[in-house]
Amino acid sequence: MGTVASAAALFALAVWEGFWAIALAVAGLGLGQTLIRAPLYSQAIAMTGGSGTALSVLRLVERVGAIIGLGASALLLGNMGAASSVRALGIAVICGMILYTVLEVVERRRPGD
């Protein structure tokens, strides 16, 4: 649900302009991030047994990813324009969701676990 909310917010921003469109997109992205985080942390805790070190690494990787994403967004914006770059980010979110879903299905079907 979080990924869908994030992608919908990005696609809506690619279509609508103005202050309220941006405000709603930011709210949609915030909602999406919130809905993604709870299962992410729950899964990380289950996978690591609640290791503080593992959760610290997860938080570090999240922050590094945010910095890389900001730079990538700036490059897209400079090369593609606002609407196309926001659309490209929405497509990237959907592709990430599909990849995660496929990997999760494969992992659950793996025998012996």
C-alpha positions in Angstrom: 0.0 0.0 0.0 2.8 2.4 0.8 4.4 1.9 -2.6 1.1 2.4 -4.3 0.5 5.7 -2.4 4.0 6.9 -3.3 3.7 6.1 -6.9 0.2 7.6 -7.1 1.5 10.8 -5.5 4.3 11.0 -8.1 2.1 10.3 -11.1 -0.5 12.9 -9.8 2.3 15.5 -9.5 3.3 14.8 -13.1 -0.2 15.7 -14.2 -1.3 18.5 -11.9 0.5 21.7 -11.2 0.4 24.3 -8.5 0.8 24.7 -4.7 -2.0 22.2 -3.8 -0.8 19.6 -6.2 2.7 19.8 -4.6 1.2 19.8 -1.1 -0.9 16.7 -1.8 2.0 14.9 -3.5 4.2 15.5 -0.4 1.4 14.3 1.8 1.0 11.2 -0.4 4.7 10.5 -0.4 4.8 10.9 3.4 1.9 8.5 3.8 3.6 6.0 1.5 6.9 6.2 3.4 5.0 5.7 6.7 3.2 2.6 5.3 6.4 1.1 4.0 8.5 1.6 7.1 6.5 -0.5 9.6 6.7 -3.7 7.6 10.3 -3.0 6.6 11.4 -2.7 10.3 9.3 -5.7 11.3 10.9 -7.8 8.6 14.4 -6.6 9.5 13.8 -7.4 13.1 12.5 -10.9 12.2 15.5 -11.5 9.9 18.1 -10.4 12.3 16.7 -11.4 15.7 16.5 -7.7 16.6 20.2 -7.1 16.4 21.0 -3.5 17.2 23.9 -3.5 14.8 21.8 -4.8 11.9 19.1 -2.2 12.5 21.8 0.5 12.7 23.1 -0.6 9.3 19.6 -0.6 7.9 19.2 3.0 9.1 22.6 4.0 7.6 21.7 2.4 4.2 18.3 4.2 4.3 20.1 7.6 4.8 22.7 6.9 2.1 19.9 5.9 -0.3 18.1 9.1 0.5 21.2 11.1 -0.4 21.7 9.2 -3.6 18.0 9.5 -4.4 18.2 13.3 -3.9 21.2 13.5 -6.3 19.5 11.3 -8.9 16.3 13.4 -8.7 18.3 16.5 -9.3 20.0 15.0 -12.3 16.7 13.8 -13.7 15.1 17.2 -13.1 18.0 19.0 -14.9 18.0 16.6 -17.9 14.3 15.8 -18.3 12.2 18.6 -16.8 9.8 18.4 -13.9 6.9 16.4 -15.3 9.1 13.8 -17.0 11.4 13.4 -14.0 8.5 12.9 -11.6 6.9 10.4 -13.9 10.3 8.5 -14.1 10.5 8.4 -10.3 7.0 7.0 -10.2 8.0 4.3 -12.7 11.1 3.6 -10.6 8.8 3.1 -7.5 6.6 0.7 -9.4 9.6 -1.2 -10.7 11.0 -1.5 -7.2 7.6 -2.8 -5.9 7.5 -5.4 -8.7 11.1 -6.5 -8.0 10.4 -6.8 -4.3 7.3 -8.8 -4.9 9.0 -11.2 -7.2 11.9 -11.7 -4.9 9.5 -12.2 -1.9 7.5 -14.8 -3.8 10.7 -16.7 -4.9 12.0 -16.6 -1.3 8.8 -18.0 0.1 8.7 -20.8 -2.4 12.3 -21.9 -1.7 12.2 -25.4 -0.2 14.0 -26.2 3.0 13.4 -23.1 5.1 
